[in-house]
Amino acid sequence: MNDPLNPRFTEDGEPIRTTPLTPADRPPSQWRRWHLPVLVALVVASFLIINRRNSPAPFQKNEGAVFGTFYHLTYQSREDLQPQIEAELARVDASLSMFNPKSVISQVNQSADIVVDSLFRSVYLLSRRVSEATGGAFDITVAPLVNAWGFGFKHGALPDSAAIDSLRQFVGYQHISLTSDGRILKDDPRVILDCSAVAKGFGVDVVADYLRHRGIDNFMVEIGGEVVVSGVNPKGQPWRVGINKPVDDPESNSDALETVLSLTDCAMATSGNYRNFYTTEDGRRIAHTINPATGYPAQQSILSATVIAPTCAEADAFATSFMVLGLQRAQQVLSRHPELQVYFICDSAGHDQIFSTIQE
């Protein structure tokens, strides 16, 4: 009897003959029609991905405006990070800009009872350390004197000696302190803080730290002449950074260079009075670097002070300090701080004289 689930006979009772299937009995294959092109595409894509991963990342270039000046960035990355970098710069502005009424420093100057952020805390601690190292030549409480001389918010007649003496009563880094819970204490509400002499350098450090956090080793970050360099440039060589030749003209846009340095894995900042000054009607030259100790513009032979340091904030602060101290006292500070290198352009009887400790 024929089993319907396993038929062995025809309906006429004839046995069914079966033979094993052979490869020739398979239906025509469709494999080559679509599997082969897909496989080829996968192989090519895999090759391109592996090749891309093994090839060096390109160098990105960004630029823009910040802190009343311009920034220029070059960094090796497959991704353009400008939006993230500008977000980091906005954090610095929100903490340290005196021109932002909602910034942390503006609130401190208004004697608001606030806990300062980590950025402000870092700048305060660094500033105090440099103030102590330079005998007060660097001082973030100098703002009232800067304003009085026409380089801050206020402009008008030059201050007389009585006005200077009055302002000096509440100028001095000893008038402020940072509490353990993150508040700034002032012993006089008239004390005003101004971090402009360190903010640009600190901003450069913040961006450099962000790039390092992203695993980027080769970069140059520059804001208004303050620089951090790391690794190598697009040519695989140390970064080339120029130092401007002092030009005795505040309106000059001269790009003439005194020298060009080959640098890597360091920070550099330059301070000078040769552009930021004005001349009074009686011919007196008023420079923007104010000596906190005297209350008057610094009168030294150093025309331009360039400092190389581990961080740009340090380089920025010490460069300003050396403009106040002059060559001899600056050398004394340098003897105690071997981590610093300097390139000074000095005025010697009307001629430029170079003092440098930089070893390339």
Protein Blocks (a to p, Z undefined) as FASTA:
>chain_A
ZZfklccbdfkopacddddddfklpccdfklmmmmmmmmmmmmmmmmmmmmmmpccdddd
ddddeehiacddddddfbdcklmmmmmmmmmmmmmmmklmkbmklmmmnopacdddfklm
mmmmmmmmmmmmnnomaccklmmmmmmnopambgcddddfklmmmmmmmgcjklpccdfk
opacdfbfkbccdfklmmmmmmmmmmmmmmmmnopabdcddeehiacdehjafkopacdd
dddddddbfkbccfbdfbdcddehiadddddfklmccddfkopacdfbdcfknopacddf
bfbdcdddfbfklmmmmmmmmmmnommlmmmmmmmmmkbccdddddeehiacdddfbdZZ
